[in-house]
């Protein structure tokens, strides 16, 4: 399976800037933060602008976190910008401004978990680690276990399967990580898998079993309209587009459909450290 998928990847991989030979470890790290729950087409313009402005961790760490949140734009989940700024600061302070290559050091950085640490180590430094994002786990679930969708979170079984498939040589393991992720992103997709185009088609247990429908726990849908997330986004957009404090009235005008929801959204933004209240009921991005 590994060889087939890697051969397919060499021929079909998308040309993405963080995959190019001149991409720095910092560029890879930025891409991994941005790509969490955000599609590639939305990430690309923000990623390029971000690296133009902050080509190194030191450059980002030198500016206030409010600028990171402002530059994050409409990628969603703005705490990622806050955590990326905190990670850049930690890299500058603890690693002389160089993104560490050790898995344990990466995992210790703010905003970096099991998957992100493995991805940065693999893609930036060609290290041998399992890399399990949702796309990879879906490929393994279908091909190896014959289930349409993986569990909601990474399981010990996921890790066992991924470890068993991991090539011995570090560069090969890194390429397999990228290839399996790409396969899940563009072919073995959640909603419309293109099985006839899949290099693992003849090995896929799910296909061999007749593509049985998922019968596990209910899967969460990605709703947005009318949610607290949308309300937070509207309020944050007002603050992001203004340099300086904003009066409460401007925030009230940004979300009029539900006063209680608006206040809850504002309180959560302040609790997350993204927004601060200043004198006279004025609000601003946290510095």
Protein Blocks (a to p, Z undefined) as FASTA:
>chain_A
ZZmmmmmmmmmoccdfklpmklcfklmmmmmmmmgopafklmmmmmmmmmmmmmcfklmm
mpcfklmmmmnmmnojjllmmmmmmmmmmmmmmnnopacfbfklmmmpghiafklmmmmm
mmmnopacddddfklmmmmmmmmnopabdcfbdcfklmmmmmmmpcfblklmmmmmmmmm
mmmmmmmpmklccfklpmklmmmmklmnopaacfbdcdddddfehpaklmmmmmmmmmmm
pgcdddfklmmmmomkbmklmmmmmmmmmmnopaccdehiiacddZZ
